[in-house]
Amino acid sequence: PRALKALEQLSEPGVPITAHTDCVVAKFFKTEVEAAVNGNTSAIQTKKAKPKNDWMELFLLSPLVSHLDANGIAELLASVQDVPVKKGQLVIKPGVPGDCFYVIKEGTALVKPMGSTDKTIFKLEAGAQFGEEALVAETVRNAKIVMATDGTLGRINKAFFNSVIKNAVIKRAKPADIEAMKAQGAEISLLDVRLYPEFNVGHREDAVNMPVSKLRANFGKLDRNSTYLITPEGAKRSELATFLLRQAGFNAMLIDEAC
């Protein structure tokens, strides 16, 4: 009998509905449902399939957005500012402090290394995002991004990125949380992401050294069944490591020993 009722009748107003597994949802307008019930199929709208490069669909399926709740996603989409760009335009200049985060709405961008070389590292298509690492680590841009075509970028300012996106992605574990995980038998690994000389001067017992600059290259060596605790000695580098690991699908947390 419960299945015959609308979900609104089974929950309090404003309760979010969250996918428990990957799924495909079909959306029908109220007028269409009423028309179908009454046998008037001619009133049901036929919609064209979305193009494969629909930026919003691809962006919402990205690992970064997966860490946000419904309210965070709504705030994120509302905060995006459209920026028209032209072919050949330099969007990100290396050596400049990060001040915003971008998602490509239309067009193609090229990621190039620092220097005057014309080499392209890779292409970014609609739905791709960039600029987050310099914001998390509070450092300068380490590559340049040039538009390969005319297009539109969605720009998100630094304040919003830090308050909503960064805080949602970076999870922190207090000493009591760590003890609870150990009591439950969780497989825990300590990662120290500082440089080798810093690590050699002194580090936590059982910590493994993996500098944040080499983290991506070592993803294949990490165990996805393990919980990685990032030691806080690396400061912003530790935050960046936690951010990168969680974006890559690892269960990672930054040790938080603040009172």
MIDOSE-1310 file (N, C-alpha, C; in nm, 2 decimals, decimal comma, always signed):
residues 259
pral	+0,08/-0,12/+0,00/+0,00/+0,00/+0,00/+0,08/+0,13/+0,00; +0,20/+0,12/+0,07/+0,29/+0,24/+0,07/+0,34/+0,28/-0,07; +0,35/+0,18/-0,16/+0,40/+0,20/-0,29/+0,30/+0,28/-0,38; +0,17/+0,28/-0,34/+0,07/+0,35/-0,41/+0,07/+0,50/-0,38
kale	+0,14/+0,54/-0,28/+0,14/+0,68/-0,24/+0,26/+0,76/-0,30; +0,24/+0,89/-0,32/+0,35/+0,97/-0,36/+0,45/+0,98/-0,25; +0,58/+1,00/-0,28/+0,68/+1,01/-0,18/+0,66/+1,13/-0,08; +0,60/+1,23/-0,13/+0,57/+1,35/-0,05/+0,47/+1,31/+0,07
qlse	+0,39/+1,21/+0,05/+0,30/+1,17/+0,15/+0,37/+1,08/+0,26; +0,49/+1,04/+0,23/+0,56/+0,94/+0,32/+0,67/+1,01/+0,39; +0,70/+1,14/+0,37/+0,81/+1,20/+0,44/+0,77/+1,35/+0,47; +0,85/+1,40/+0,56/+0,83/+1,54/+0,60/+0,87/+1,63/+0,48
pgvp	+0,81/+1,75/+0,47/+0,85/+1,85/+0,37/+1,00/+1,88/+0,37; +1,06/+1,89/+0,26/+1,20/+1,93/+0,25/+1,30/+1,82/+0,27; +1,26/+1,69/+0,29/+1,35/+1,58/+0,31/+1,41/+1,54/+0,18; +1,54/+1,54/+0,16/+1,61/+1,51/+0,03/+1,59/+1,36/+0,00
itah	+1,59/+1,33/-0,13/+1,59/+1,20/-0,18/+1,72/+1,17/-0,24; +1,80/+1,07/-0,19/+1,93/+1,05/-0,23/+1,94/+0,91/-0,30; +2,02/+0,90/-0,41/+2,04/+0,77/-0,47/+2,12/+0,68/-0,38; +2,07/+0,56/-0,36/+2,15/+0,46/-0,27/+2,25/+0,39/-0,36
tdcv	+2,22/+0,37/-0,49/+2,32/+0,31/-0,58/+2,31/+0,39/-0,71; +2,40/+0,36/-0,80/+2,40/+0,42/-0,93/+2,26/+0,39/-1,00; +2,20/+0,49/-1,06/+2,07/+0,46/-1,12/+2,04/+0,56/-1,23; +1,93/+0,53/-1,30/+1,88/+0,63/-1,40/+1,74/+0,67/-1,36
vakf	+1,72/+0,80/-1,36/+1,59/+0,85/-1,32/+1,52/+0,92/-1,43; +1,39/+0,88/-1,45/+1,31/+0,95/-1,56/+1,22/+1,05/-1,49; +1,22/+1,17/-1,54/+1,15/+1,28/-1,48/+1,02/+1,31/-1,57; +0,91/+1,32/-1,51/+0,78/+1,35/-1,58/+0,72/+1,47/-1,51
fkte	+0,67/+1,56/-1,58/+0,59/+1,67/-1,52/+0,45/+1,63/-1,48; +0,40/+1,70/-1,38/+0,27/+1,66/-1,33/+0,16/+1,66/-1,44; +0,17/+1,75/-1,53/+0,07/+1,75/-1,64/+0,08/+1,63/-1,73; +0,20/+1,58/-1,75/+0,22/+1,46/-1,83/+0,17/+1,34/-1,76
veaa	+0,19/+1,33/-1,63/+0,14/+1,22/-1,55/-0,01/+1,21/-1,56; -0,07/+1,33/-1,54/-0,22/+1,34/-1,54/-0,27/+1,30/-1,68; -0,20/+1,35/-1,78/-0,24/+1,31/-1,92/-0,24/+1,16/-1,95; -0,13/+1,10/-1,90/-0,11/+0,96/-1,92/-0,22/+0,88/-1,84
vngn	-0,25/+0,92/-1,72/-0,35/+0,85/-1,64/-0,49/+0,86/-1,71; -0,51/+0,97/-1,78/-0,64/+1,00/-1,85/-0,64/+0,94/-1,99; -0,53/+0,88/-2,03/-0,52/+0,82/-2,17/-0,49/+0,92/-2,28; -0,46/+1,05/-2,24/-0,43/+1,15/-2,34/-0,28/+1,15/-2,37
tsai	-0,22/+1,05/-2,44/-0,08/+1,04/-2,46/-0,03/+1,15/-2,55; -0,12/+1,22/-2,63/-0,07/+1,32/-2,72/-0,02/+1,44/-2,65; -0,06/+1,46/-2,52/-0,02/+1,57/-2,44/+0,12/+1,55/-2,38; +0,18/+1,43/-2,39/+0,31/+1,40/-2,33/+0,42/+1,46/-2,42
qtkk	+0,51/+1,54/-2,37/+0,61/+1,60/-2,45/+0,72/+1,50/-2,48; +0,77/+1,50/-2,60/+0,88/+1,42/-2,64/+1,01/+1,51/-2,64; +1,10/+1,46/-2,56/+1,23/+1,54/-2,55/+1,34/+1,48/-2,62; +1,43/+1,56/-2,68/+1,54/+1,51/-2,75/+1,65/+1,46/-2,65
akpk	+1,72/+1,36/-2,68/+1,83/+1,32/-2,59/+1,93/+1,43/-2,57; +1,99/+1,43/-2,45/+2,09/+1,53/-2,43/+2,22/+1,50/-2,51; +2,29/+1,60/-2,56/+2,42/+1,57/-2,62/+2,52/+1,51/-2,53; +2,61/+1,44/-2,58/+2,71/+1,37/-2,49/+2,80/+1,47/-2,42
ndwm	+2,81/+1,59/-2,47/+2,90/+1,69/-2,41/+2,82/+1,79/-2,32; +2,70/+1,75/-2,27/+2,63/+1,83/-2,18/+2,71/+1,86/-2,05; +2,76/+1,98/-2,04/+2,86/+2,01/-1,94/+2,80/+1,99/-1,80; +2,67/+2,02/-1,77/+2,62/+2,01/-1,64/+2,61/+1,86/-1,60
elfl	+2,56/+1,78/-1,69/+2,55/+1,64/-1,65/+2,69/+1,58/-1,62; +2,79/+1,61/-1,71/+2,92/+1,56/-1,68/+2,98/+1,61/-1,56; +2,96/+1,74/-1,53/+3,02/+1,81/-1,41/+2,95/+1,75/-1,29; +2,82/+1,72/-1,29/+2,76/+1,67/-1,17/+2,80/+1,53/-1,14
lspl	+2,85/+1,46/-1,24/+2,89/+1,32/-1,23/+3,04/+1,31/-1,19; +3,10/+1,43/-1,18/+3,25/+1,43/-1,14/+3,27/+1,39/-1,00; +3,39/+1,33/-0,97/+3,42/+1,30/-0,83/+3,41/+1,42/-0,73; +3,45/+1,53/-0,78/+3,45/+1,65/-0,69/+3,31/+1,68/-0,64
vshl	+3,21/+1,68/-0,73/+3,07/+1,72/-0,70/+3,01/+1,61/-0,62; +3,06/+1,48/-0,63/+3,00/+1,37/-0,56/+3,01/+1,39/-0,41; +3,10/+1,47/-0,36/+3,11/+1,49/-0,22/+3,02/+1,60/-0,16; +2,94/+1,66/-0,25/+2,85/+1,77/-0,20/+2,71/+1,71/-0,18
dang	+2,64/+1,76/-0,08/+2,50/+1,72/-0,06/+2,41/+1,81/-0,15; +2,28/+1,78/-0,15/+2,19/+1,85/-0,24/+2,19/+2,00/-0,23; +2,20/+2,05/-0,10/+2,21/+2,20/-0,08/+2,34/+2,25/-0,14; +2,45/+2,18/-0,12/+2,58/+2,22/-0,17/+2,58/+2,23/-0,32
iael	+2,52/+2,13/-0,39/+2,51/+2,13/-0,53/+2,43/+2,25/-0,58; +2,32/+2,27/-0,52/+2,23/+2,39/-0,56/+2,31/+2,52/-0,54; +2,38/+2,54/-0,43/+2,46/+2,66/-0,41/+2,57/+2,67/-0,51; +2,63/+2,56/-0,55/+2,74/+2,56/-0,65/+2,69/+2,60/-0,78
lasv	+2,58/+2,54/-0,83/+2,52/+2,58/-0,96/+2,48/+2,73/-0,96; +2,43/+2,77/-0,85/+2,38/+2,91/-0,85/+2,50/+3,01/-0,85; +2,62/+2,97/-0,80/+2,73/+3,06/-0,79/+2,81/+3,06/-0,92; +2,79/+2,98/-1,01/+2,87/+2,98/-1,14/+2,84/+3,10/-1,22
qdvp	+2,95/+3,17/-1,25/+2,94/+3,29/-1,34/+2,99/+3,26/-1,48; +2,91/+3,29/-1,58/+2,95/+3,26/-1,72/+3,06/+3,36/-1,77; +3,17/+3,30/-1,83/+3,28/+3,39/-1,88/+3,30/+3,34/-2,03; +3,26/+3,43/-2,12/+3,29/+3,40/-2,27/+3,44/+3,40/-2,29
vkkg	+3,49/+3,31/-2,37/+3,63/+3,30/-2,40/+3,65/+3,28/-2,55; +3,77/+3,32/-2,60/+3,80/+3,31/-2,74/+3,91/+3,21/-2,77; +3,91/+3,15/-2,89/+4,02/+3,06/-2,93/+4,15/+3,13/-2,91; +4,25/+3,06/-2,85/+4,38/+3,12/-2,82/+4,39/+3,20/-2,70
qlvi	+4,28/+3,22/-2,62/+4,29/+3,30/-2,50/+4,36/+3,22/-2,39; +4,45/+3,29/-2,32/+4,52/+3,23/-2,20/+4,43/+3,24/-2,08; +4,38/+3,13/-2,03/+4,28/+3,13/-1,92/+4,36/+3,13/-1,79; +4,45/+3,04/-1,78/+4,54/+3,02/-1,66/+4,68/+3,05/-1,70
kpgv	+4,74/+3,14/-1,62/+4,88/+3,18/-1,64/+4,97/+3,12/-1,53; +5,07/+3,04/-1,56/+5,16/+2,98/-1,46/+5,23/+3,09/-1,38; +5,25/+3,05/-1,25/+5,32/+3,14/-1,16/+5,24/+3,25/-1,10; +5,11/+3,24/-1,13/+5,01/+3,34/-1,07/+4,93/+3,27/-0,96
pgdc	+4,91/+3,34/-0,84/+4,83/+3,27/-0,74/+4,69/+3,24/-0,79; +4,64/+3,13/-0,74/+4,50/+3,09/-0,78/+4,40/+3,18/-0,71; +4,30/+3,22/-0,79/+4,19/+3,31/-0,74/+4,05/+3,26/-0,77; +4,04/+3,15/-0,85/+3,91/+3,10/-0,88/+3,92/+2,96/-0,94
fyvi	+3,81/+2,89/-0,95/+3,79/+2,76/-1,00/+3,70/+2,76/-1,12; +3,73/+2,68/-1,22/+3,66/+2,68/-1,35/+3,60/+2,55/-1,39; +3,49/+2,55/-1,46/+3,43/+2,44/-1,53/+3,40/+2,48/-1,67; +3,43/+2,39/-1,76/+3,41/+2,42/-1,90/+3,27/+2,39/-1,94
kegt	+3,20/+2,50/-1,98/+3,06/+2,48/-2,03/+3,05/+2,45/-2,18; +3,13/+2,52/-2,26/+3,14/+2,50/-2,40/+3,28/+2,52/-2,45; +3,32/+2,44/-2,54/+3,45/+2,46/-2,60/+3,56/+2,36/-2,55; +3,68/+2,37/-2,60/+3,79/+2,28/-2,56/+3,91/+2,37/-2,52
alvk	+3,97/+2,33/-2,41/+4,09/+2,40/-2,36/+4,21/+2,30/-2,36; +4,33/+2,36/-2,37/+4,45/+2,28/-2,38/+4,54/+2,31/-2,25; +4,58/+2,21/-2,19/+4,67/+2,22/-2,07/+4,81/+2,21/-2,12; +4,90/+2,31/-2,10/+5,03/+2,31/-2,14/+5,13/+2,34/-2,02
pmgs	+5,25/+2,28/-2,03/+5,35/+2,30/-1,92/+5,40/+2,44/-1,92; +5,46/+2,48/-1,81/+5,52/+2,61/-1,79/+5,64/+2,62/-1,90; +5,66/+2,75/-1,94/+5,76/+2,77/-2,04/+5,70/+2,81/-2,18; +5,78/+2,82/-2,28/+5,74/+2,87/-2,41/+5,70/+2,75/-2,50
tdkt	+5,72/+2,63/-2,46/+5,69/+2,51/-2,55/+5,54/+2,51/-2,59; +5,52/+2,45/-2,71/+5,39/+2,44/-2,76/+5,33/+2,30/-2,73; +5,40/+2,22/-2,65/+5,36/+2,09/-2,61/+5,23/+2,10/-2,54; +5,13/+2,00/-2,56/+5,01/+2,00/-2,49/+5,01/+1,87/-2,41
ifkl	+4,98/+1,89/-2,28/+4,97/+1,78/-2,19/+4,85/+1,70/-2,21; +4,73/+1,76/-2,21/+4,60/+1,70/-2,24/+4,50/+1,80/-2,27; +4,39/+1,76/-2,32/+4,27/+1,84/-2,36/+4,17/+1,84/-2,25; +4,09/+1,94/-2,23/+3,98/+1,95/-2,14/+3,86/+1,98/-2,22
eaga	+3,75/+1,90/-2,21/+3,63/+1,92/-2,28/+3,52/+1,97/-2,19; +3,40/+1,98/-2,24/+3,29/+2,03/-2,16/+3,26/+1,94/-2,04; +3,24/+2,00/-1,93/+3,22/+1,93/-1,80/+3,35/+1,92/-1,72; +3,46/+1,94/-1,78/+3,59/+1,93/-1,71/+3,61/+2,05/-1,62
qfge	+3,68/+2,03/-1,51/+3,71/+2,14/-1,42/+3,86/+2,16/-1,40; +3,90/+2,28/-1,36/+4,04/+2,30/-1,34/+4,06/+2,42/-1,25; +4,18/+2,43/-1,19/+4,21/+2,54/-1,10/+4,20/+2,52/-0,95; +4,16/+2,39/-0,92/+4,13/+2,37/-0,77/+4,26/+2,35/-0,69
ealv	+4,36/+2,29/-0,75/+4,48/+2,26/-0,67/+4,55/+2,38/-0,62; +4,56/+2,49/-0,69/+4,62/+2,61/-0,64/+4,54/+2,68/-0,53; +4,40/+2,65/-0,54/+4,32/+2,71/-0,43/+4,33/+2,63/-0,30; +4,34/+2,50/-0,31/+4,35/+2,42/-0,19/+4,48/+2,44/-0,13
aetv	+4,59/+2,44/-0,21/+4,73/+2,45/-0,15/+4,77/+2,59/-0,13; +4,68/+2,69/-0,17/+4,72/+2,83/-0,16/+4,85/+2,86/-0,22; +4,88/+2,81/-0,35/+5,00/+2,83/-0,41/+4,98/+2,89/-0,55; +5,08/+2,90/-0,63/+5,07/+2,96/-0,77/+5,03/+2,85/-0,87
rnak	+4,98/+2,89/-0,98/+4,94/+2,79/-1,09/+5,07/+2,73/-1,14; +5,07/+2,60/-1,17/+5,19/+2,53/-1,22/+5,18/+2,49/-1,36; +5,08/+2,54/-1,44/+5,06/+2,51/-1,58/+4,98/+2,62/-1,64; +4,98/+2,62/-1,77/+4,90/+2,72/-1,84/+4,79/+2,65/-1,92
ivma	+4,67/+2,72/-1,92/+4,56/+2,66/-1,99/+4,51/+2,76/-2,10; +4,51/+2,72/-2,22/+4,48/+2,80/-2,34/+4,35/+2,74/-2,41; +4,26/+2,83/-2,45/+4,14/+2,78/-2,52/+4,18/+2,74/-2,66; +4,14/+2,62/-2,70/+4,16/+2,57/-2,84/+4,05/+2,61/-2,93
tdgt	+3,93/+2,65/-2,87/+3,82/+2,69/-2,95/+3,75/+2,81/-2,87; +3,66/+2,88/-2,94/+3,57/+2,97/-2,86/+3,49/+2,89/-2,77; +3,44/+2,95/-2,66/+3,36/+2,87/-2,57/+3,31/+2,96/-2,45; +3,26/+2,89/-2,35/+3,21/+2,95/-2,23/+3,27/+2,88/-2,11
lgri	+3,32/+2,95/-2,01/+3,37/+2,89/-1,89/+3,27/+2,93/-1,77; +3,25/+2,84/-1,68/+3,18/+2,87/-1,56/+3,28/+2,90/-1,45; +3,28/+3,02/-1,39/+3,38/+3,05/-1,29/+3,32/+3,06/-1,15; +3,40/+3,00/-1,06/+3,35/+3,00/-0,92/+3,46/+3,07/-0,83
nkaf	+3,43/+3,17/-0,75/+3,53/+3,24/-0,68/+3,59/+3,16/-0,57; +3,70/+3,21/-0,52/+3,78/+3,14/-0,42/+3,71/+3,13/-0,29; +3,64/+3,23/-0,25/+3,57/+3,23/-0,12/+3,46/+3,12/-0,12; +3,38/+3,10/-0,23/+3,28/+3,00/-0,23/+3,35/+2,86/-0,24
fnsv	+3,45/+2,85/-0,32/+3,52/+2,72/-0,33/+3,57/+2,67/-0,20; +3,63/+2,76/-0,12/+3,69/+2,72/+0,01/+3,58/+2,69/+0,11; +3,47/+2,77/+0,11/+3,37/+2,75/+0,22/+3,28/+2,63/+0,19; +3,25/+2,60/+0,06/+3,16/+2,49/+0,03/+3,22/+2,37/-0,03
ikna	+3,30/+2,39/-0,13/+3,36/+2,27/-0,20/+3,47/+2,21/-0,12; +3,57/+2,29/-0,09/+3,69/+2,24/-0,01/+3,65/+2,17/+0,12; +3,56/+2,24/+0,19/+3,52/+2,18/+0,32/+3,44/+2,05/+0,31; +3,37/+2,04/+0,20/+3,29/+1,91/+0,17/+3,38/+1,80/+0,13
vikr	+3,49/+1,83/+0,06/+3,57/+1,72/+0,01/+3,67/+1,67/+0,11; +3,74/+1,77/+0,18/+3,84/+1,73/+0,28/+3,77/+1,69/+0,41; +3,78/+1,56/+0,44/+3,73/+1,51/+0,57/+3,84/+1,50/+0,67; +3,81/+1,53/+0,80/+3,91/+1,54/+0,90/+3,87/+1,43/+1,01
akpa	+3,98/+1,38/+1,07/+3,96/+1,28/+1,17/+4,03/+1,32/+1,30; +3,95/+1,34/+1,40/+4,01/+1,37/+1,53/+4,06/+1,24/+1,60; +4,15/+1,26/+1,70/+4,21/+1,14/+1,77/+4,10/+1,04/+1,82; +3,99/+1,09/+1,86/+3,88/+1,00/+1,91/+3,82/+0,92/+1,79
diea	+3,81/+0,98/+1,67/+3,76/+0,92/+1,55/+3,86/+0,81/+1,51; +3,99/+0,84/+1,52/+4,09/+0,74/+1,48/+4,09/+0,62/+1,58; +4,07/+0,64/+1,71/+4,07/+0,53/+1,80/+3,94/+0,44/+1,78; +3,83/+0,51/+1,74/+3,71/+0,43/+1,71/+3,73/+0,35/+1,58
mkaq	+3,80/+0,40/+1,48/+3,83/+0,32/+1,36/+3,91/+0,20/+1,39; +4,01/+0,22/+1,48/+4,10/+0,11/+1,52/+4,03/+0,00/+1,59; +3,93/+0,05/+1,68/+3,86/-0,04/+1,76/+3,76/-0,13/+1,67; +3,72/-0,07/+1,56/+3,64/-0,14/+1,47/+3,72/-0,23/+1,37
gaei	+3,85/-0,23/+1,38/+3,93/-0,31/+1,30/+3,96/-0,26/+1,16; +3,95/-0,13/+1,14/+3,97/-0,07/+1,01/+4,12/-0,08/+0,98; +4,15/-0,10/+0,85/+4,29/-0,10/+0,80/+4,34/+0,04/+0,78; +4,43/+0,09/+0,86/+4,47/+0,23/+0,86/+4,62/+0,24/+0,82
slld	+4,64/+0,34/+0,73/+4,78/+0,37/+0,69/+4,81/+0,52/+0,70; +4,92/+0,55/+0,76/+4,96/+0,69/+0,78/+5,05/+0,74/+0,66; +5,01/+0,85/+0,60/+5,09/+0,91/+0,49/+5,14/+1,05/+0,53; +5,27/+1,07/+0,51/+5,33/+1,20/+0,54/+5,37/+1,25/+0,40
vrly	+5,31/+1,36/+0,36/+5,33/+1,41/+0,22/+5,43/+1,52/+0,21; +5,52/+1,54/+0,31/+5,62/+1,64/+0,30/+5,74/+1,59/+0,21; +5,83/+1,68/+0,18/+5,95/+1,64/+0,11/+6,04/+1,54/+0,19; +6,12/+1,46/+0,11/+6,20/+1,36/+0,18/+6,29/+1,42/+0,29
pefn	+6,36/+1,54/+0,27/+6,44/+1,59/+0,38/+6,36/+1,63/+0,50; +6,24/+1,68/+0,48/+6,16/+1,71/+0,60/+6,12/+1,59/+0,67; +6,08/+1,48/+0,60/+6,04/+1,36/+0,66/+6,16/+1,30/+0,74; +6,28/+1,30/+0,68/+6,40/+1,24/+0,75/+6,44/+1,31/+0,87
vghr	+6,40/+1,44/+0,89/+6,44/+1,51/+1,01/+6,35/+1,46/+1,13; +6,23/+1,42/+1,10/+6,14/+1,36/+1,20/+6,01/+1,34/+1,15; +5,95/+1,23/+1,19/+5,81/+1,19/+1,14/+5,75/+1,10/+1,24; +5,62/+1,08/+1,22/+5,54/+0,99/+1,31/+5,57/+0,85/+1,29
edav	+5,56/+0,77/+1,40/+5,59/+0,63/+1,39/+5,49/+0,56/+1,29; +5,54/+0,47/+1,21/+5,47/+0,40/+1,11/+5,42/+0,48/+0,99; +5,46/+0,61/+0,98/+5,42/+0,69/+0,87/+5,50/+0,66/+0,75; +5,44/+0,66/+0,63/+5,50/+0,63/+0,50/+5,51/+0,77/+0,43
nmpv	+5,63/+0,80/+0,38/+5,66/+0,92/+0,31/+5,62/+0,91/+0,16; +5,53/+1,00/+0,11/+5,49/+1,01/-0,02/+5,46/+1,16/-0,06; +5,56/+1,23/-0,10/+5,55/+1,38/-0,13/+5,43/+1,40/-0,22; +5,35/+1,51/-0,19/+5,23/+1,54/-0,26/+5,25/+1,55/-0,41
sklr	+5,37/+1,60/-0,45/+5,40/+1,62/-0,59/+5,41/+1,48/-0,66; +5,43/+1,37/-0,59/+5,44/+1,24/-0,65/+5,31/+1,16/-0,62; +5,21/+1,22/-0,56/+5,10/+1,14/-0,52/+5,02/+1,08/-0,63; +4,99/+1,15/-0,73/+4,91/+1,10/-0,84/+4,99/+0,98/-0,91
anfg	+5,12/+1,00/-0,93/+5,19/+0,89/-0,99/+5,19/+0,76/-0,91; +5,16/+0,77/-0,78/+5,16/+0,65/-0,70/+5,02/+0,60/-0,66; +4,92/+0,65/-0,72/+4,78/+0,61/-0,69/+4,77/+0,46/-0,71; +4,84/+0,40/-0,81/+4,83/+0,26/-0,84/+4,89/+0,17/-0,74
kldr	+4,97/+0,23/-0,65/+5,04/+0,15/-0,54/+4,96/+0,15/-0,41; +4,85/+0,24/-0,41/+4,77/+0,25/-0,29/+4,66/+0,15/-0,29; +4,62/+0,11/-0,17/+4,52/+0,01/-0,15/+4,38/+0,08/-0,13; +4,29/+0,05/-0,21/+4,16/+0,12/-0,20/+4,07/+0,06/-0,09
nsty	+4,12/-0,04/-0,03/+4,04/-0,10/+0,09/+4,09/-0,04/+0,22; +4,20/+0,04/+0,21/+4,26/+0,10/+0,33/+4,21/+0,24/+0,36; +4,21/+0,28/+0,48/+4,18/+0,42/+0,52/+4,32/+0,49/+0,54; +4,34/+0,60/+0,46/+4,46/+0,67/+0,46/+4,44/+0,80/+0,55
litp	+4,53/+0,81/+0,65/+4,53/+0,92/+0,74/+4,65/+1,01/+0,70; +4,62/+1,13/+0,66/+4,73/+1,22/+0,62/+4,77/+1,30/+0,74; +4,90/+1,29/+0,77/+4,96/+1,36/+0,89/+4,95/+1,51/+0,86; +4,93/+1,60/+0,96/+4,91/+1,74/+0,94/+5,03/+1,82/+0,93
egak	+5,15/+1,76/+0,94/+5,28/+1,84/+0,94/+5,30/+1,91/+0,81; +5,24/+1,86/+0,70/+5,25/+1,92/+0,57/+5,17/+2,05/+0,55; +5,08/+2,08/+0,65/+5,00/+2,20/+0,64/+4,91/+2,20/+0,51; +4,92/+2,30/+0,43/+4,84/+2,31/+0,31/+4,87/+2,19/+0,21
rsel	+4,99/+2,14/+0,22/+5,02/+2,02/+0,13/+4,94/+1,90/+0,18; +4,92/+1,89/+0,31/+4,84/+1,78/+0,36/+4,70/+1,79/+0,32; +4,64/+1,91/+0,32/+4,51/+1,94/+0,28/+4,49/+1,90/+0,13; +4,59/+1,94/+0,05/+4,59/+1,91/-0,09/+4,59/+1,76/-0,12
atfl	+4,68/+1,69/-0,04/+4,69/+1,54/-0,06/+4,55/+1,47/-0,02; +4,49/+1,52/+0,08/+4,36/+1,46/+0,12/+4,26/+1,49/+0,01; +4,26/+1,61/-0,04/+4,17/+1,65/-0,15/+4,19/+1,56/-0,27; +4,31/+1,54/-0,31/+4,34/+1,46/-0,43/+4,30/+1,32/-0,41
lrqa	+4,33/+1,26/-0,30/+4,30/+1,12/-0,27/+4,15/+1,10/-0,27; +4,08/+1,19/-0,21/+3,93/+1,17/-0,20/+3,87/+1,19/-0,34; +3,92/+1,28/-0,42/+3,87/+1,30/-0,56/+3,90/+1,17/-0,64; +4,01/+1,10/-0,61/+4,04/+0,98/-0,68/+3,97/+0,86/-0,63
gfna	+3,88/+0,87/-0,53/+3,80/+0,76/-0,48/+3,86/+0,69/-0,36; +3,97/+0,74/-0,30/+4,03/+0,67/-0,18/+3,96/+0,73/-0,06; +3,96/+0,64/+0,05/+3,90/+0,68/+0,18/+4,02/+0,75/+0,25; +4,03/+0,88/+0,25/+4,14/+0,95/+0,30/+4,08/+1,06/+0,40
mlid	+4,15/+1,08/+0,51/+4,12/+1,19/+0,60/+4,24/+1,26/+0,65; +4,22/+1,38/+0,68/+4,33/+1,46/+0,74/+4,33/+1,46/+0,89; +4,43/+1,42/+0,95/+4,44/+1,42/+1,10/+4,42/+1,56/+1,16; +4,32/+1,57/+1,24/+4,29/+1,70/+1,30/+4,31/+1,69/+1,45
eac	+4,42/+1,75/+1,50/+4,45/+1,74/+1,64/+4,42/+1,87/+1,72; +4,35/+1,96/+1,65/+4,32/+2,09/+1,71/+4,22/+2,07/+1,82; +4,23/+2,14/+1,93/+4,14/+2,13/+2,05/+4,01/+2,19/+2,01
